[in-house]
Amino acid sequence: MKKIALILALILALTPLLVACDGSEDDTSREAPTVSEEIIDTGYSLDSLPELDFGEQQFGIYIDKGGTYYLMSEEETGDLVNDAVFQRNITIEDKYNLKFNMVEAEVNHPNSQIRNYILADDKTYHMFVNVATTPMFNMILDGFFVDWNEFEYLDYTQPYWKSRVATDINYGGKVYTMGGDLNLTTYNSTNCIAFNKTLFDDLGIDYPYQDVYDYTWTIDKMIEIVKQGYSDLNGDSTWDKEGDRLGFTGWGWEMDTAVYIGMGGQPVINDENSMPVLNLNNERNVKIIDKLIELFDKTNAYSEYSDYGLQIKIFSEGRSLMKDAWITNLSLNRNSDYEFGLVPYPMLDEDQDGYRSRAANIAHLCYIPTTNTQLEDTGIILEAMSIESYNTIRPVYYDVTLSIKEAKDEESLDMVDIILDSSTYIYEVFNPNLNSFISSQTNTFSSWYAANESIFKKDLQKMIEFYGA
């Protein structure tokens, strides 16, 4: 709760600027948020960084299509987040005598475009922002990006950076991609579980909050709840995803991995030398697959793979106790006919070292190309952007995007912190074939691993050679 207390203190400083959010004033009369000394009082200041004059040069950032909301802002519009981003950018431009050249890619996930820029030795962009998918990891292994340890004045262990990125998907003590407060889509893309409070009340089921607090929120307890959710609402004596009530549902291509990670699934881990090692062929993974099969038994819980809108429809109609969600779904409470709460994904058992919430591979991370010849200046500017974002954008994000101001219970505030603090990133190229196991309701993990082991070891050896060089 220490972090939430800080955030709420910051929100109080912003309160006069946020009154329009509850409809008490007309939006057209709302003033844009301004940065005051009270807001910045977090213990982190731009004054801690060296003086820098960028000589009126452009600082170029090339951004995945759709990943610009927390980075780009051309003007103040009255949207609180947009205006905080606008003022953050103006503050950095004025302090360091630079002009941001932020460009949104014309396509989603512009992997080939980024590759081409670097191969052509094009120095237009100091940083690329893109999703953390396999093509970007391949570019890391091809030597296209700079190790963030090169930045003398950038400290990715600070709270305005997502330090788990450095430990989860970077190896050998080297860091080739990072995320943090300078682009809060890394928060948005964190999986969690939304639950329908009305249905819980109607069925006499306790909210899982206390189990989360006590670190007893396990997959077995979730399965127990899920089994109470099914009801043949249309009375046709047949399981029907279109008309029955379910215990748990979601988009399988995201949800299955979120459940897997929640139970401690981590295909590649760091050894004692911070080098990558496979973490698949073991008893824990076999047990995790068993629990996935038990959870998604085609009756009580349903994993949708073809119709993305169906799992949303099921939950919005009040026909599912729980649903896979993003952390930003908290804001949907304001438009819903019923209240729902959020909790992290459950642990495998109480011996697990804590909750793990999947940060999806669509999270936008930052990559510094080897074509960047201004590394010291780049480090200062990125650190400054992150500090300023922590002081001015994050409080607005919590209040507006996550609707902290509208939360009706203390538990909602706590769950946001627990979920975000447990964000976990994985190198998903080694993921088990979860869809196959769930669909067949058969644990063929051992044979699956045997069929893929040689491929995995070849890919792992490439990683070892790169990070160990």
Secondary structure as GFF3:
##gff-version 3
##sequence-region A 1 469
A	DSSP	alpha_helix	2	18	.	.	.	ID=ss1
A	DSSP	three_ten_helix	19	22	.	.	.	ID=ss2
A	DSSP	three_ten_helix	27	29	.	.	.	ID=ss3
A	DSSP	alpha_helix	37	40	.	.	.	ID=ss4
A	DSSP	three_ten_helix	46	48	.	.	.	ID=ss5
A	DSSP	beta_strand	58	63	.	.	.	ID=ss6
A	DSSP	alpha_helix	80	96	.	.	.	ID=ss7
A	DSSP	beta_strand	99	104	.	.	.	ID=ss8
A	DSSP	alpha_helix	111	119	.	.	.	ID=ss9
A	DSSP	beta_strand	127	131	.	.	.	ID=ss10
A	DSSP	alpha_helix	134	141	.	.	.	ID=ss11
A	DSSP	three_ten_helix	148	150	.	.	.	ID=ss12
A	DSSP	alpha_helix	163	168	.	.	.	ID=ss13
A	DSSP	alpha_helix	185	188	.	.	.	ID=ss14
A	DSSP	beta_strand	191	196	.	.	.	ID=ss15
A	DSSP	alpha_helix	197	203	.	.	.	ID=ss16
A	DSSP	alpha_helix	209	214	.	.	.	ID=ss17
A	DSSP	alpha_helix	219	226	.	.	.	ID=ss18
A	DSSP	beta_strand	246	251	.	.	.	ID=ss19
A	DSSP	alpha_helix	252	262	.	.	.	ID=ss20
A	DSSP	beta_strand	268	270	.	.	.	ID=ss21
A	DSSP	beta_strand	276	278	.	.	.	ID=ss22
A	DSSP	alpha_helix	283	295	.	.	.	ID=ss23
A	DSSP	beta_strand	301	304	.	.	.	ID=ss24
A	DSSP	alpha_helix	308	316	.	.	.	ID=ss25
A	DSSP	beta_strand	320	326	.	.	.	ID=ss26
A	DSSP	three_ten_helix	327	335	.	.	.	ID=ss27
A	DSSP	beta_strand	340	343	.	.	.	ID=ss28
A	DSSP	beta_strand	357	358	.	.	.	ID=ss29
A	DSSP	beta_strand	364	367	.	.	.	ID=ss30
A	DSSP	alpha_helix	375	388	.	.	.	ID=ss31
A	DSSP	pi_helix	389	393	.	.	.	ID=ss32
A	DSSP	alpha_helix	394	396	.	.	.	ID=ss33
A	DSSP	pi_helix	397	401	.	.	.	ID=ss34
A	DSSP	three_ten_helix	404	406	.	.	.	ID=ss35
A	DSSP	alpha_helix	410	421	.	.	.	ID=ss36
A	DSSP	beta_strand	423	424	.	.	.	ID=ss37
A	DSSP	three_ten_helix	428	430	.	.	.	ID=ss38
A	DSSP	alpha_helix	434	440	.	.	.	ID=ss39
A	DSSP	alpha_helix	445	467	.	.	.	ID=ss40
###
